[in-house]
Amino acid sequence: MFASISSWWSGSPAPAPAAPEKPYDPTDPKQNPLNPKGLKPCCACPETKAARDDCFLNTDASEADEKCRELVQKHIACMRGYGFKV
């Protein structure tokens, strides 16, 4: 009790409150070394994204899940390689 009163009278500043921790941002190169260019999810892995999208667009809907599964898995692996939580 007296410590807080004496510090108030001594004129020394109180310690600053700790800054709130920023949430994980995979596009921030300081937080995510796997993504040094700071790519956003829409711009990462354009090759696997295009192949996946083409597969779904050019395959019958009833067969697309099975035929495009490997391309989807490759795209997910690529996104995780950049540190995105997919």
N, C-alpha and C positions, 0 to 999 in steps of 0.2 A: 504494500500500500504506500509506504513512504518512498519507495524507489520511483514510483510514477510521479509523485509530487516533486521529488528532488530533481528529476530529469526535466520536469516542466519548468522549474525555476532556473535550472542551469542554462537554459537557452540552447542546448544541443538538440538538433532536429531528431525527430523520431525516425526510426528506420522505415524506409518506404515499403509499402506492401508489395509482395511478389507479383510480378506480371502474370496474368492468366496464360496458361499454356495454350498455344494455338493448336487447333485440331489438325490431324494429319492431312496434308495436301500433296497428293502424288505429283502435281505439276510444279511444285516448289523444289528446285534443285538442291536447296539447302537441307530440306527434309528427306529428299529421295535421291540418293546418288545414282540410282538405276535410270533416272530420267534427267540427264545433265542439260538437255536443251529445253526442258520445261514444257514438253508437248502435252496438249490436252487429249483426252480420250478420243475425240473425234478425228484427230490428226495423227495419232499413233498407229502404226501397223497398216499402212494403206494397201499393201500388197495382199495381205491375208484378208483384210476387210473386203476388198473388191472381189476376190475369188469367192468368198463366202456369199456375198450379195448376189453375184452372177449365178451361182449355183441355185440359190433359192428362187431367183427370177426365171430361170430357164428350166426348172424341174417341176413336174406336176406336184401339186400340194400334197397329195397322198403319199408320194415317194420322197419328198424333199428331206424329211427328218432323217431318213436312213442314208440317202445318197450324199447329203451335205455334212453329215456328222463329223467326218475327218477334218473338213475345212473349218468347221466351227471350233473344234478342239485346237487346231493350229492357231487360230485367231486368239482364242483364250490364252494359250501359252505365250503368244507374242505380247499380249496386253499385260500379263503377269510379269513378263520379263522387263517391262518398263515400270513395274511397281504398282500397277493398278490392281485394286481388289475386285476381281470379277467372280 
